[in-house]
Amino acid sequence: MEASSNRQIETGRVIVTEWRFTPGAETGYHVHDHDYVVVPLATGVVRVVEPSGDEREVEMLAGASYAGPAGVAHNLINTNEYEFGFVEVELRESGPASTS
């Protein structure tokens, strides 16, 4: 089951996407093209699956942001018994600023 995404803003400088995961839903394996910041909308636990196949459980706290660098590769899986979501802000290196 795949997580749903809703791209809210895309400019020359940022991409803002809201991700929603039903129980058991996942992003699928992906590589981040840009540095990014994630803002969880709820408190919950996600399973992070690394390219090597290693897995770890990560607690995410509502409103407690974290950042990652471009090049991070993983799959995220909602291990909660409820819908989980976060907003991801990707930071492009350059480009014109605009509001959308």
Order of alpha helices (4+ residues) and beta strands (2+ residues): beta-beta-beta-beta-beta-beta-beta-beta-beta
